[in-house]
Amino acid sequence: LPLIKKVQERMQKRCSDSEITLLVQEKFEKNPIYRAEKKLRIQVVSQIGIEPPSFLVKVNNPLLFEESHCAAIENCLRSAYQFKGVPIHIKIYRAKVKDHA
């Protein structure tokens, strides 16, 4: 029963968007991803739900993003926020380009 309670608490955990964005950006800066000479950039990571924890990752080009990159983000979040035994959902979206007019 204590293990079930711990997993339930982990499923309800909320993370700071700024902290998880920095954590994931640092992970991908250490090992940058290039495809066809284009670099994958993580713009922002937001937690969009609990039970299970769900995250929205906004990137410059979703076509550069592969399943292994989702796994890297998931492992990063698991180790930083003790999500052991908890399913994690990750959604990848294209970040909107800001107008510079």
C-alpha positions in Angstrom: 0.0 0.0 0.0 2.8 2.5 0.7 4.2 2.0 -2.8 0.8 2.6 -4.4 0.5 5.9 -2.4 3.9 7.0 -3.6 3.1 6.3 -7.2 -0.2 8.2 -6.8 1.6 11.2 -5.3 4.1 11.1 -8.2 1.2 11.0 -10.7 -0.2 14.2 -9.2 3.1 16.1 -9.1 3.3 19.5 -10.8 6.6 20.9 -12.2 7.6 24.4 -12.8 7.5 25.2 -16.6 10.6 27.3 -16.4 12.5 24.6 -14.5 11.6 21.8 -16.9 12.2 24.0 -20.0 15.7 24.7 -18.7 16.4 21.1 -17.8 15.4 19.8 -21.3 17.1 22.7 -23.1 20.4 21.9 -21.2 20.0 18.2 -22.1 19.7 19.0 -25.8 22.5 21.7 -25.8 24.9 19.0 -24.5 24.0 16.7 -27.3 22.6 18.9 -30.1 20.4 17.3 -32.8 21.0 18.1 -36.4 19.2 16.7 -39.5 20.0 18.0 -43.0 22.1 20.7 -41.4 19.2 22.0 -39.3 19.4 22.1 -35.6 16.5 21.0 -33.4 15.7 23.7 -30.8 13.6 23.2 -27.7 11.7 26.5 -27.2 9.5 25.7 -24.2 8.3 22.7 -22.2 5.1 23.0 -20.2 3.3 20.5 -18.0 -0.3 20.3 -19.3 -1.7 17.6 -17.1 -1.4 15.2 -14.2 -2.6 11.6 -13.7 -0.5 10.9 -15.8 1.9 13.8 -16.0 1.6 15.2 -19.5 4.0 17.6 -21.1 3.9 19.9 -24.2 7.3 20.4 -25.9 7.4 23.2 -28.4 10.2 22.9 -30.9 11.4 24.8 -34.0 10.8 21.9 -36.3 8.8 18.8 -35.2 10.0 16.9 -38.3 13.5 16.8 -36.8 12.1 15.2 -33.6 12.3 11.4 -33.4 10.9 8.8 -30.9 14.4 8.5 -29.3 14.2 12.2 -28.4 10.9 11.7 -26.6 12.6 8.9 -24.7 15.5 11.2 -23.8 13.1 13.9 -22.5 11.1 11.2 -20.5 14.3 9.9 -18.9 15.4 13.4 -18.1 12.1 14.2 -16.4 12.0 10.8 -14.6 15.4 11.3 -13.0 14.9 15.0 -12.1 11.3 14.6 -10.7 11.2 11.0 -9.4 8.5 9.8 -11.8 9.5 6.2 -11.2 6.6 3.9 -12.0 4.5 6.7 -13.5 3.6 6.9 -17.2 4.6 10.1 -18.9 2.9 11.6 -22.0 4.8 13.9 -24.2 3.3 15.9 -27.1 5.5 17.7 -29.6 4.3 20.9 -31.4 5.9 23.5 -33.6 6.6 26.7 -31.7 5.0 29.8 -33.2 7.4 32.2 -34.9 7.3 35.6 -33.3 6.8 38.7 -35.4 9.7 41.0 -35.5 7.9 43.9 -37.2 
